[in-house]
Amino acid sequence: RQPFDVNAIRRDFPILSERVNGKPLVWFDNAATTQKPRAVIDRLGHFYEHENSNIHRAAHTLAARATDAYEAARKTVARFVNARSADEVVFVRGATEGINLVASTWGEQHVGAGDEIVVSHLEHHANIVPWQQLAARKGAQLRVIPVDDTGQVILSEAKKLIGPKTKLLAVTQVSNALGTVVPVQELVAIAQRQGVATLVDGAQSVSHLAVDVQAIGCDFFVFSGHKIFGPTGIGAVVGRKEVLDAIPPWQGGGNMIADVTFERTVFQPAPAKFEAGTGNIADAAGLGAALDYVSRIGLHAIARYEHDLLAYATEALRPVPGVRLVGTAADKASVLSFVLAGHETAAVGRALAEEGIAVRSGHHCAQPILRRFGLEATVRPSFAFYNSCDEIDHFIAVVRRLARA
Ligand code: PMP
């Protein structure tokens, strides 16, 4: 096993040298968003200094450079998640927009009265609300796969729920609230045996484990660039080409058309058909740089390092008097979720912030799963490969001090 040089990696992220409240910044809010390496920051600068143009339309040098940058990023995304081709990658603002795109196109076409959409109890609001809205429009129903007391999806219950009425299974690969790694490949296989379409929410998985959409076998996979060290405002829907070709466009406008008259419009094939208007060109290039950066380190090395980091943090936090850990599945990534007896979660968050440690306290946009454990909020430190055991020691010391107070 190669030693993982976390200090060298930290030097790639300028913001990690920041001081807050007079203390070195400890960024434990990676499930909300990640920090950006110099390679991404420089890529954005390079785009605006040397390549900035709208794409596709104009035949001049900068248009060609901008188009190349945008389409190269699409290829990078395809390679990163092992899509069959770059034509399977639709750029969107992020996971939320991606799920809404699928609900408003595939969903409008395939879901009708009496049909069922199956999600898990772990879902982020982004993978609940669009399906609820679709169900309300269509007279369909949302069904929920329960989780066990460790916060893992119960596969035998999934088998019972997914049946002749089910049109779609939409599940997260990693829970943002608990860190549970969901066996999406098994779930997708269960759905496919019943002819059910599948969407996997990869918002929390792409930065922590190697994703292979062909191995998962899902019809749609969505993720956000900002959670994998890329810019905000860019993400992707990776969809099976034959599925993308068969569904209608979402928004209408420029860039997505082959021909327009006042009587009718002929659309471009996917993915252009789903990218109406001027896209987020610079940030797509930034996302490409982020994925290249992560690929250079390697997701297998990252996953191994983070596994050790999470185990170290879990073993240190568990024995602190008054700590209740929520989410104890055998397979977890990045996230610790806990409450401290006698202390409001917001107060714990503030005490940590005073020491320079950024964590999230609240419901993490996943209220149903917290309520499953009888809670409205938890404190959630979430790690990335630039975090260290020293930072965890610092965090544990603050929690221990609070626990004594
Ligand atoms: N799904 C999960 C599991 C998430 O953690 C998040 C972000 N917290 C989203 C979806 C939504 O991502 P975004 O806000 O970037 O669209």
Residues whose N, C-alpha, C, O or C-beta is under 5 A from the ligand:
A	BS01	PMP	A31 G94 A95 T96 E97 H124 A126 T172 V174 N176 D201 A203 Q204 S224
